Amino acid sequence: MTVQRRRIIKSPESIANDHKIKRGSSQRRASSWRHNLSILMMLGVSGFVSWIYLTWTDDLTHTLVSGGEILTQPRVFNVDCSEDYKKYKLFPGCTPTKCGRVISDNVVTLEEARKLRRLAEQGLSLAGSDGGASIMDLHSGALSMGKQFVNVYRYFKDQIRDVFTEEDFQLYSDVRGRIQMAIAETFGLDFSKMYLTKPTFFSRINSSSAKTTHDEYWHPHIDKETYGSFDYTSLLYLSDYGVDFGGGRFVFMDSSSNRTVEPRAGRVSFFSSGSENLHHVEKVNWGTRYAITVSFTCDPENAIDNPSLPLDPPH
């Protein structure tokens, strides 16, 4: 999920990435036509309409992992690192030199995912966006309310301990640590040189129409460009594609095709945050999609601590 801004003068890097998005779409369309030209010849007139429908609805989209699969081992897809990281300070042992995208069903248990979903449901039930996308950040306290955000710890200070428990926060911190370890082991990083960074948040997405740009989660973006501090992005899914919601798949946008991840409760997906992993989330067209975005940086100046439940209501 990314926040869109209006009336911004784009940097040369932003313009270049816009061109990359457009170029990728053009290449996928061109590749689709070249690849299927021989099929068109064989189909003849009678099959033409069906072929057109399949070509344009599929648009060379491949599923990396389906919702019906249960992975016994992580599924790793290596990609070449972009040049993005050279624009930032180098942190040996952490700055991406091996890039890719990984999906695992073994980092978080289904029972843990269910507990975290209940935590999300309870917190987001206090308020929520007027549009289709709501977030709750346990670190900063940010909570969607109508067309704006409030601090959940201050706004609901008298209710907060009826909503959250110390056990909730401990589970959240434990899961975060396991995700960090999985990223470090996969990409060959020094765990101690990775830091949690902001924004790290719960998200709830449904099919309601967007009311503000904060609700427009579906736009293609690059996390390193959008957030700056991100070096590694992870998502923990708390609901099932095709059961709890429709649409809402995570889509990597490569030059030759789109590659999708179908969410499953307890599934963790993580990837290097540069332009080698341009992506977007499909619009949810029914039901409700819950997930947690957990982000990591190599720069200790951008580090944040694990969240903690306030001992006393803030004043």
N, C-alpha and C positions, 0 to 999 in steps of 0.2 A: 504494500500500500504506500502510495506516495502523495504528497501534498502538491497540488498544482498552483502556480503563481501567475498572476496577471501582470501585463504591461512590464515585462522584464526585458532588458536589452541583453540578448544572448551573447555569451562569450564565443570565441572561435571554436573552443572545444565542444560547446553545446551545439553550435551549427554543424560541426563535423559529425556529431552523433545523430543529429536529425537526418543528415544525409545518409548515414549508415542505415538508419531505420528504413528510409525510403528505398535505398539501394537494395537492401535485403528483400523487401517486399517485391520489388521489380524482378530480382533474380529468381525468387521462388516462382513467380508467375511465368517467367520465361522458361525456366527449367521444367515447369509443369507441362507447358505446351510442347517443348522439344521431346520430353520423355514419352508423351502420350500420342505423338503424331502418328506413329506406326499403328497404335491401337485404333485411332480414328479411321485409318485406312481399312482396317479389318472389320470395324463395326458396321460401316456403311450407314446409309441414311436412317435405317430403322433404329439403330442404337445411339444416334447422335445426341438426342435429348438427354438420355440417361448418362451418357459420358460427360456432357457439359455439367450436369448437376453434381456428379461425383467429383469432377475436377475442381470446381469452384468452392464446394463445401469442404472438401478435404484440404485443399491448398497445400499439399505435401506436408501434412502434419503427422508426426510419428509419436507414439506413446512410449516414453521411457519406462514407466512403471504404471500398471493399471491398478485401479482400486480393488479389484478382485484378487490380486496377487498378495501373498505373504512372503516377504523376502527372508530367506534363512541366512543370507550373506549380503553385505552392502553391495549395491550396484554402483560402480564407479565409471564415470565418463570423463576422460581426460580431454582438455582443450588447451590450445596454445594461449599463454598469457598475453594480454594486450600490453600496449606501451603505457597505459595509464599510470602505473605505479612509479614510473620514472619521474613523474612530476611531483612526487611527494618524497619526504625524507625516508631514507632506507633504514630499516630495522632488521639487522641480520637475525636469522632464526624465526622470523615471523613474516616479513614482507613477502607476498606471493612470488615464488619462482616456479612452482608447480601449480597449475590451475585446472579447474574442472568443476564437475557437479556430481553429487553423491546422494543416493537415497538409501535409507536404512530403516528396517522395522525392528531393530534389536536394541536401540538405545533407550527407549522408553517403553514401559509395559502398557498394555491396554487399560489396566486398572489405574495406573498413574495418569494416563490421558483422560480418563473419565473424571478423576478427582480434579484435575486442572480445568476441565470443561465446566464442572460445577462451580469452581472458583470464578471462572469467567462469567458464567450465567448470573451468579449472585452479584458480582460487582457491576456488571453492565445493566442489570435490572434496576439499579438505582437511578439511571438516567438513560443515555443513548442518543444517538444522532437522529435528527428529523429525516435524514436521507438513509441510504442503504448501508453505510459503512460507519461502524462505531469502534472506538479504541479505548483501552484502559492500560495505562502505564503505571505499574506498581512502584517504579523508581521515582518518577517525578510527581506522581499522583494525578496526572492528566486523565480526565474522563470526558468523553463526548457527552454534551448535553444540548439538545436542540441544534442550533447552528453555531455553537461555540464549545469551549472546553472549560471545565471547572477542576479544582483540586479536590479529589475525592476525600482526602484526609481532613480537609478543612470544611468543605461544604457539608459532609455527612459525619462530622466529628463525633456526634452522639450515638451514631449507629455503627461505626466502623468495626467495633469488636463483636458485633452481632453478625457481621457479614464475613469478615476474615478471621482466621485463627493463626496462631504461631505455626501450627503444623502445615497450613497452606503455604506459608512463606518458606518454610524449611524444604518442602517438596519442590517448590519452584527453584530454589537455590541448588538443590541436589541435581535436578534435571538439567539446569543450566551448566553445571560442572561436567556432567556426562557428555553433553553436546560439545562443549569445548574440547574435551579429551578426544572425542571421535574426530573432530576437525584436525586437531594437532597430529593424531596418529596417521590419518589419511594423507595429509599434505606434508608430513615430515617436519612439523614445527616444534618449537620449544614451548610447551604448555605454559610455562611461567612468563613468557614474553607476549602472551595474548591477554587482552583485557576486554571485559564487557564494555560496550559503549552504547550511547543513545542514538536514536530511539530504539528501545526494546519494549515490546507491548503485546497485549492480547488484542485480537481483532474479531469482530462479529460482522458478517456481511450477509445481507438478504437482498431480495429483489426490489425493494423500494427504490423509487427514482431519486437521483441525486438532488440535493437542495443547495449545496455549496460545493466549491472545488475540493473541499476535504473529503467529500463522498466519492470523488471520481478516482477510484483505485485502479481502474483498468488500463490506464495509459502506459505504453512501453517506456521503460526507464532503465537507467544504470545506477546501481546503488552507490558506487564510489563517487559518481558525479552528483547524485541527488543529496547525499548525506555527508560526503567528504571524509568523515572519520572511518567509515566502513572499510574493512579489508576482507572480512568473511561474513557471509549472511547465512542464517539458518532459519528454518521454519519447522515448527512442530504442529502437526495437524491434530485437531481435537474432534473432528467429525468426518463422516464418510461420504465421499463423492457417489452420487447415484442413489444414496439411501437417505441421508439427511438433507441433501441439497443437489441441485442440478446446475450445470455451468460451473464456474469457479475453479477450473483447472489452472495450474501454474504452467506457464508457457515460456520456454526458452526460445528466443528468436534468432536462429542461425541464418547465415546467408542463403543456404540451400533449402532449408525447411524449418518448420516449427517443431519443437520437441516438448511434449507435455508430461507433467507429473499429475496423476490423479490422487487427491488426498485420501488418506485412510487414518482413522484415529490411532495415535501412537506413532505414526510415520514421521521420520525426520528427514528433511531435505536440506542440504547445505552446499554452498558454492563460493568460489572466489568472487569478489564484489565488483570487478572491473568490467569493461565493455565487452570482454569475451563472453559475458553472461547477461547480455541484454535480455529483458524479460517483461512479462506483464501477467496479470491475472484476468481470466475471462470473467465477464459479467455473470453474476449469479442470477439464474432465471426462476428458481423456486427454492424454498427451504432456507436454511440458515447454515452458514459456514463459519466455524470457529477455528482459530489458529493462534499461535504465538510466534512472533518474529523475535529472534534472539541474535543480536549483532555483536561482532567482535572487531577490535582495532589493534594495531601494532603500536600505536602511539600512547604511551602512558599518560600524556597530558589530556587525552580524550577518554580516560577510563572512568567508569562509574562503579559504585559498590552494589552488592546485592541489596535488594529492598528489605526493609524491616518494618514490622508493625509498630506504629507509635505507641509508646508506653502510656502517654497521657494525651488526650485530645489537644491539638494545637489551638492557640488562642489568637 
